[in-house]
Amino acid sequence: MDKIDTHTQKTSFISAKTFGICLAGVVIAIIAVTLFKVPISTIGTAAILLACPLLHVLMMRGGNHKH
C-alpha cells in the first residue's frame, strides 16, 4: 500500500510542476504581447514548434518506451 501512496504523491507533484510551467508560459506570452508588441501569430508559431519536442520528452520519460 505504501507504493500506491508514493506513486500518487509523485504524480500530483508532477502535475503541480507541469501546471506551474504552463502558467509561467502563459504569463510570459501575455507580457510579450502587451509590453513588447510581439504579434500573436509569432507566439502561436513558437508554441507549435516547441510542442512537438516537449511532448516527446514528456511521453518518453522513464525509459520504458511503452506507447
N, C-alpha and C positions, 0 to 999 in steps of 0.2 A: 504494500500500500504506500510505502514511502516513495517508491519510484514514480507513482502516478502523481503524488503531490509535488515532487520536484519538477516533473515534466510540465505540470500545469503552471507552476511559478515561472519556469523558464519561458514558456510560451507567452504568458502575459507580459513578461519583461520585454520580450522581442516585439510584441505588439505595441507596447508603450513607446519603445525606442523608434519603431517604424513610424508611428503616429507623430512623434516629435520631429523626425526628419522631414516628413511630408509637410507638416505645419511650417517649419522653417523655410522650406522651398516656396510655399505659397506666399509667405511674408516677404521673402526676397524678390519674388516676381512682382508683387504689388509695389514694393519700393522702387524697383527698376522701371516700372511703367509710370508711376507718379512723379518720382524725383528726377530720373534720368531720361525720361521721354523715350524709352525703348518701345518699339512697336510690338503689339501683342502677337503679331504673326511671327516675329523673331523668337519670342519666348515659347510659342507653340512649337516651332520648328526645333528649338533646342530640347524641349521636353520629349518630343518624339524621338530625336536622335539619342537621347540618354536613356529612354525607357527600355530599349532592347538589351543593352549590356547590363543594366541594373537588374532587370527581371531575370536575366540569365544567371547572374551571380546569386540572386535570392533563391532560385529554383535548384541550383546545383550545390548549395552549401551542404555540408555534411558528407559529401563524397560518395553517397550511395548510388547516385545516378538512376534512381527509380523515377520513372516518368508517370 
